Amino acid sequence: MLGMKEMSLSDNPIEQKIMTRKRFSAAVEHLVANNNLSYIDAAAYVIEERGMDYKNMKKLLTDSLKQKIEEEAASLNLIRVKKGNKLPIWMTLLNHTNYIMH
């Protein structure tokens, strides 16, 4: 088990018969908190341990878990982040300074 900290069966969402979104999220969060795994690695680990197809992962992601995985992927430059209509921080500061001076 890759040197993972042991949990009792009742505490281990990976071992539950039916994998729900809530259990999947709990399993991933547990692995991240207790085994120093990234969210991407933890989600992949749960899928592998369960012998599930990666196509099923989309159905199991909660909104908060999806956001954490997206943030992690963006920080690793694995995905592009939509910038939106926000000004760069230096432009925001410059505009704020000009407003104060007038």
C-alpha positions as semicolon CSV with decimal commas, in nm:
position;residue;x (nm);y (nm);z (nm)
1;M;0,000;0,000;0,000
2;L;0,280;0,243;-0,090
3;G;0,368;0,302;0,275
4;M;0,030;0,463;0,337
5;K;-0,080;0,504;0,696
6;E;-0,316;0,225;0,792
7;M;-0,680;0,295;0,870
8;S;-0,942;0,065;1,011
9;L;-1,195;-0,064;0,758
10;S;-1,470;0,157;0,898
11;D;-1,248;0,466;0,865
12;N;-1,125;0,385;0,515
13;P;-1,357;0,519;0,244
14;I;-1,151;0,337;-0,021
15;E;-1,267;0,002;0,120
16;Q;-1,640;0,086;0,121
17;K;-1,852;-0,126;-0,116
18;I;-2,015;0,164;-0,297
19;M;-1,800;0,465;-0,390
20;T;-2,008;0,781;-0,363
21;R;-1,894;1,136;-0,429
22;K;-1,877;1,197;-0,056
23;R;-1,668;0,883;0,009
24;F;-1,439;0,954;-0,287
25;S;-1,380;1,309;-0,162
26;A;-1,318;1,184;0,194
27;A;-1,070;0,923;0,068
28;V;-0,878;1,179;-0,139
29;E;-0,875;1,438;0,142
30;H;-0,754;1,171;0,387
31;L;-0,467;1,069;0,157
32;V;-0,366;1,431;0,102
33;A;-0,372;1,513;0,474
34;N;-0,210;1,196;0,609
35;N;0,018;1,071;0,335
36;N;0,159;1,388;0,182
37;L;0,007;1,317;-0,161
38;S;-0,109;1,578;-0,409
39;Y;-0,479;1,589;-0,491
40;I;-0,409;1,453;-0,839
41;D;-0,202;1,163;-0,704
42;A;-0,453;1,088;-0,429
43;A;-0,747;1,077;-0,672
44;A;-0,549;0,850;-0,906
45;Y;-0,455;0,627;-0,613
46;V;-0,818;0,582;-0,508
47;I;-0,921;0,497;-0,865
48;E;-0,636;0,245;-0,896
49;E;-0,702;0,084;-0,558
50;R;-1,067;0,039;-0,644
51;G;-0,985;-0,104;-0,988
52;M;-1,208;0,160;-1,142
53;D;-1,188;0,316;-1,485
54;Y;-1,057;0,673;-1,487
55;K;-1,366;0,772;-1,688
56;N;-1,567;0,728;-1,367
57;M;-1,369;0,995;-1,184
58;K;-1,569;1,283;-1,331
59;K;-1,888;1,149;-1,169
60;L;-1,714;1,122;-0,831
61;L;-1,566;1,472;-0,809
62;T;-1,733;1,715;-0,572
63;D;-1,716;2,081;-0,667
64;S;-1,459;2,157;-0,397
65;L;-1,240;1,861;-0,496
66;K;-1,263;1,955;-0,863
67;Q;-1,153;2,310;-0,777
68;K;-0,856;2,185;-0,574
69;I;-0,744;1,953;-0,855
70;E;-0,782;2,233;-1,111
71;E;-0,577;2,472;-0,894
72;E;-0,309;2,207;-0,850
73;A;-0,302;2,131;-1,223
74;A;-0,279;2,501;-1,307
75;S;0,010;2,552;-1,064
76;L;0,191;2,264;-1,237
77;N;0,113;2,417;-1,578
78;L;-0,087;2,109;-1,676
79;I;-0,389;2,320;-1,773
80;R;-0,443;2,677;-1,879
81;V;-0,635;2,900;-1,647
82;K;-0,893;3,137;-1,788
83;K;-0,781;3,483;-1,688
84;G;-1,119;3,654;-1,721
85;N;-1,143;4,030;-1,738
86;K;-0,918;4,105;-1,443
87;L;-0,638;4,356;-1,470
88;P;-0,288;4,248;-1,374
89;I;-0,207;4,334;-1,012
90;W;0,030;4,615;-1,108
91;M;-0,244;4,777;-1,322
92;T;-0,490;4,752;-1,036
93;L;-0,242;4,919;-0,800
94;L;-0,162;5,187;-1,058
95;N;-0,530;5,266;-1,113
96;H;-0,591;5,278;-0,738
97;T;-0,293;5,514;-0,689
98;N;-0,415;5,745;-0,970
99;Y;-0,761;5,754;-0,814
100;I;-0,617;5,860;-0,477
101;M;-0,398;6,131;-0,631
102;H;-0,684;6,302;-0,811
